[in-house]
């Protein structure tokens, strides 16, 4: 990806590079983070060099994907399924470093991406889905202005139990009115 670098106060969103491979590999796969993404423990496996390469190739080939960096790589953020006619996309974010959770990096990265989506890409709407038990993520999305738009009942099978997915969205006008 050759997209822009987006700078915040504490986070940097930048295109992925080959140098990110070792940093991603060192983060491994945290069981709690894996579960918050909707993954079952039975699907959990250590991150291999092939897995890290697959992750990197995915970011490098994605037209709207960034690495989230503080003083080190802590995750990724993307705009998926961008629809130019309807001017909408879906947001996906993954903070992969357990030490970075709960420090406000996620909301800062989300706000940087929303500003780019609405102001530079001219999108009208950004949506997302999150498994209902991921309360930390739901709070972060709400802090950024996302509102709950619905619930897809029992849409995620995690560790043998079905869980709801919460559907959230934000419109360009809502984002603009929330900015100082």
C-alpha positions as CSV (number, residue, x, y, z in Angstrom):
1,X,0.0,0.0,0.0
2,X,1.2,3.5,-0.8
3,X,-1.3,5.4,1.3
4,X,-0.6,8.4,3.4
5,X,1.0,8.4,6.8
6,X,-1.5,9.7,9.4
7,X,0.0,11.3,12.5
8,X,-1.7,11.7,15.9
9,X,-0.5,12.9,19.2
10,X,0.7,9.5,20.4
11,X,0.1,7.1,17.5
12,X,1.3,7.0,13.9
13,X,-0.7,5.2,11.2
14,X,1.7,4.3,8.4
15,X,1.8,1.9,5.5
16,X,3.3,-1.5,6.4
17,X,6.8,-2.3,5.3
18,X,9.0,-5.4,5.2
19,X,10.6,-4.3,8.4
20,X,7.4,-5.0,10.3
21,X,7.7,-8.8,9.9
22,X,9.9,-9.3,13.0
23,X,7.9,-6.9,15.1
24,X,4.7,-8.7,14.2
25,X,6.2,-12.1,14.9
26,X,7.4,-10.9,18.3
27,X,3.9,-9.9,19.3
28,X,2.7,-13.5,18.8
29,X,-0.9,-14.4,19.4
30,X,-2.3,-13.4,22.8
31,X,-5.2,-15.7,23.9
32,X,-7.3,-12.9,25.3
33,X,-6.9,-10.7,22.2
34,X,-7.6,-13.7,20.0
35,X,-10.9,-14.2,21.9
36,X,-11.9,-10.5,21.7
37,X,-11.5,-10.8,17.9
38,X,-14.1,-13.6,18.0
39,X,-11.6,-16.5,17.9
40,X,-12.0,-19.8,19.8
41,X,-9.3,-21.2,22.0
42,X,-9.4,-24.4,19.9
43,X,-8.3,-22.2,16.9
44,X,-5.5,-20.6,18.8
45,X,-2.0,-21.4,17.5
46,X,1.3,-19.8,18.0
47,X,2.2,-17.2,15.3
48,X,4.7,-18.7,12.9
49,X,7.0,-16.9,10.6
50,X,4.6,-18.0,7.7
51,X,1.7,-16.5,9.7
52,X,3.5,-13.2,10.1
53,X,4.4,-13.2,6.4
54,X,0.8,-13.8,5.5
55,X,-0.3,-10.9,7.8
56,X,2.3,-8.6,6.2
57,X,1.4,-9.5,2.7
58,X,-2.3,-8.8,3.5
59,X,-1.4,-5.3,4.7
60,X,0.9,-4.6,1.8
61,X,-1.7,-5.6,-0.7
62,X,-4.6,-3.7,1.0
63,X,-5.3,-0.3,-0.5
64,X,-6.6,1.1,2.9
65,X,-4.5,-0.5,5.6
66,X,-2.0,0.9,8.1
67,X,0.2,-0.3,10.9
68,X,-0.5,1.4,14.2
69,X,2.8,2.5,15.8
70,X,3.7,4.2,19.1
71,X,7.3,3.7,19.9
72,X,6.8,0.3,18.3
73,X,4.3,-1.6,16.2
74,X,1.2,-2.3,18.3
75,X,-1.4,-3.2,15.7
76,X,-3.2,-2.6,12.5
77,X,-6.2,-0.6,11.2
78,X,-8.1,-0.9,7.9
79,X,-11.0,0.3,5.9
80,X,-12.5,-2.8,4.4
81,X,-15.1,-3.2,1.7
82,X,-14.9,0.4,0.5
83,X,-17.9,1.2,-1.7
84,X,-17.2,4.3,-3.8
85,X,-20.8,4.6,-5.1
86,X,-22.4,4.5,-1.7
87,X,-19.4,6.2,-0.1
88,X,-19.1,3.8,2.7
89,X,-16.6,1.3,4.2
90,X,-16.1,-0.9,7.2
91,X,-13.5,-0.3,9.9
92,X,-11.4,-3.1,11.3
93,X,-8.8,-2.5,14.0
94,X,-6.6,-4.9,16.0
95,X,-4.4,-3.8,18.9
96,X,-2.1,-6.9,19.0
97,X,0.1,-5.8,21.9
98,X,-1.5,-6.6,25.3
99,X,0.6,-3.9,26.9
100,X,-1.0,-1.3,24.6
101,X,-4.6,-2.1,25.6
102,X,-6.5,0.4,27.8
103,X,-4.1,3.3,27.0
104,X,-6.3,5.2,24.5
105,X,-4.2,4.2,21.5
106,X,-7.2,2.5,19.8
107,X,-9.5,5.6,19.9
108,X,-6.7,7.8,18.7
109,X,-6.0,5.5,15.8
110,X,-9.7,5.3,15.0
111,X,-10.2,9.1,15.0
112,X,-7.2,9.5,12.7
113,X,-8.6,7.0,10.3
114,X,-12.1,8.5,10.4
115,X,-10.7,11.9,9.6
116,X,-9.0,10.4,6.6
117,X,-12.1,8.5,5.6
118,X,-14.4,11.4,5.7
119,X,-12.2,14.3,4.8
120,X,-9.8,12.8,2.3
121,X,-11.7,9.9,0.8
122,X,-15.1,11.6,0.9
123,X,-16.9,8.8,2.6
124,X,-20.4,9.3,4.0
125,X,-20.5,6.4,6.4
126,X,-18.1,4.0,8.3
127,X,-19.5,0.9,9.9
128,X,-18.2,-2.0,11.9
129,X,-19.2,-5.2,13.7
130,X,-17.9,-6.3,17.1
131,X,-18.7,-9.4,19.1
132,X,-21.0,-8.4,22.0
133,X,-18.7,-9.5,24.8
134,X,-15.9,-7.2,23.6
135,X,-17.0,-4.4,25.9
136,X,-13.7,-2.6,25.8
137,X,-13.9,-2.3,22.0
138,X,-17.5,-1.2,22.2
139,X,-16.6,1.6,24.6
140,X,-13.7,2.7,22.4
141,X,-16.0,2.8,19.3
142,X,-18.7,4.8,21.2
143,X,-16.0,7.2,22.5
144,X,-15.2,7.9,18.8
145,X,-18.9,8.6,18.0
146,X,-20.0,5.2,16.7
147,X,-23.6,4.4,17.6
148,X,-25.2,1.0,17.9
149,X,-27.3,0.3,14.9
150,X,-28.3,-3.2,15.5
151,X,-27.5,-6.7,16.6
152,X,-26.9,-9.8,14.5
153,X,-28.1,-12.5,16.9
154,X,-25.9,-15.5,17.6
155,X,-23.6,-14.6,14.6
156,X,-20.3,-15.7,16.2
157,X,-19.5,-19.2,17.4
158,X,-16.7,-18.8,20.0
159,X,-15.6,-21.8,22.0
160,X,-18.8,-23.7,21.2
161,X,-21.1,-20.9,22.3
162,X,-23.0,-18.5,19.9
163,X,-22.6,-14.8,20.6
164,X,-24.3,-11.7,19.2
165,X,-22.4,-9.3,16.9
166,X,-23.1,-5.6,17.5
167,X,-23.4,-3.5,14.4
168,X,-22.2,0.1,14.9
169,X,-21.8,3.1,12.5
170,X,-20.9,6.7,12.2
171,X,-21.8,9.3,9.5
172,X,-19.5,12.0,8.2
173,X,-21.8,14.7,9.7
174,X,-21.7,13.1,13.1
175,X,-17.9,12.9,13.0
176,X,-17.6,16.5,11.9
177,X,-19.8,17.8,14.6
178,X,-17.8,15.9,17.3
179,X,-14.5,17.5,16.2
180,X,-13.1,20.6,18.0
